[in-house]
Amino acid sequence: MRDKDRKTGVLLHPTSLPGKWGIGDLGEAAFRFVDKLEEAGVRLWQTLPLGPTGFGDSPYAARSTFAGNELLISLDRLYEEGYLDLVDILIHPQAGERVDYGLARQIKMPLLAKAARTFLEERANDYDDFCREKAWWLDDYALYQVLCEQYNDSRWFSVWDEELRRRDEKALSEERMRHADEIELYKVYQYFFFRQWKELKAHANGKGISIIGDIPIFVAPDSVDAWTNVKLLKIDENGRQEVSSGVPPDAFSATGQLWGNPLYRWSEHEKTGFAWWISRVRETLELCDIVRIDHFRGLAACWEVPAGEETAMNGKWVPSPGQKLLDALRGALGPKLPIIAEDLGVITEDVEKLRDDNGLPGMKILQFAFSVDERDGELDAGNAYLPHNVDENSVMYTGTHDNDTTLGWYLSQSDKMKDIVRRYYEAGDEDIVYRFIRAALSSRSRYAIIPFQDVLGLGSDARMNVPSTCGTSNWSWRMSQGMLDDDNFGRLKYYIRMYNR
């Protein structure tokens, strides 16, 4: 009998699913993927944030923390429901092997508009209920997207007219009247997305598979969240950020990383009992069963960099009321928070205490497990990421979306490190990837999650993201149709059974 607590997961963002529209979606391939996971004994599917992306198409810089990405809507499913014609789904430009966000928008948005107009002729009974239930974020989001199109720019704080930057009620009312039809279309898109995603989630849950979602700790500066919540952020009355997010200089960067997100005015959140955060987590948990909080250390303290700085060097750590926030979440959502803490990087005692006092599992990355003991030049057997050193209340990954694939990582190592890895696993180069997977599954960690690229044994060409870069290869890896029938699913199934997951 399998241990109900020990589970195996696969990390794959829906954009990486195969399909003909330039981007993966919530159609047939998504359901097939879930079926393949079930066949292999996988019980967790982890995605990246599902929000609508903006410049750079990073899911961690979404235009809304509450909305879904319209590009993930399946046009084929809309055709099956009668909202599109057969010709609409048969004639389209040839999509390449990687996600092409520009092409996807060019192809899909006009067809989504057509489907939405058809839908509105005989609107479903639950559409108005959806709009009323979500009005507190949906109304502003739909207007925001229309204004982004009107200005051809999402930078509300510098490009939009002052009345709209400051959210003057008269100006907002005029825009809502002027663009009523376009605003309604964006509401229908969200109805389509939520309906399709919930059907996919129900399919997964029905097969014993839970969904792990993702919340970036910060919101994007050019998002509807920033535009509508200035009082909750360190943004002045003119929309200018007073400080920006980042991380200090470390071994990876002499000048640190300047991320540019607005930071929270925590005193205002406390006045509301953290209502915005409670809504954020609650809404995310409508779409998933477990949520990973990215940059969890920001709930203990954030690195604040003054406005105008070109690097993150001159920042400072400013405490965050993480325990108060988690207490508020627990009071609103229940005593056991289904949260995974992304606790990677330089983690201090206060971050560990916040994680452990709240019983939240942290993350362990096998690619980080191989360091050298300076005393003898051999493997540092005390490395906290080695499988024998992790505690049960943790999530073991071979790598994440921000790491190279395991094969790519291994091939980039020095001859000395390759030798250490080979001797640790007692394996040759050709079997290293599945030795990593086997080690993750055999570890004490409650969950073991494998990026789908590692399941397939792919190299660096399949890497999802290189942090702090804006290259076109980021967020664009996509599987081919044949990969859903890859023989490695059988090998994964064998190890899942072997290690009681």
Buried (B, 14 or more C-beta within 10 A) or exposed (E): EBEEEBBBBBBBBBBBBBBBBBBBBBBBBBBBBBBBBBEBBBBBBBBBBBBBBBEBBBBBBBBBBBBBBBBBBBBBBBBEBEBBEEEBBEEBEEBEEBBBBEBBBEBBBEBBBBBBBBBBEEEBEEBEEBBEEBEEBBBBBBBBBBBBBBBEBBBBBEBBEEBBBBBEEEBBEEBBEEBEEBBBBBBBBBBBBBBBBEBBBEBBEEBEBBBBBBBBBBBBBBBBBBBBBBEBBBBEEEBEBBBBBBBBBEEEBEBBBBBBBBBBBBEBBEEEEBEBBBBBBEBBBEBBBBBBBBBBBBBBBBBBBEEEBEBBBEBEBBEBBBBBBBEBBEEBBEEEBBBBBBBBEEBEEBBBEBBEEBEBBBBBBBBBBBBBEEEEEEBBEEBBBBBEBBEEBBBBBBBBBBBBBBBBBBBEBEEEBBEBBBEBBEBEEEBBBBBBBBBBBBBBBBBBBBBBBBBBBBBBEBBBBBEEEEEEBBBBBBBEEEBBEBEBBEBBBEBBEEBEB
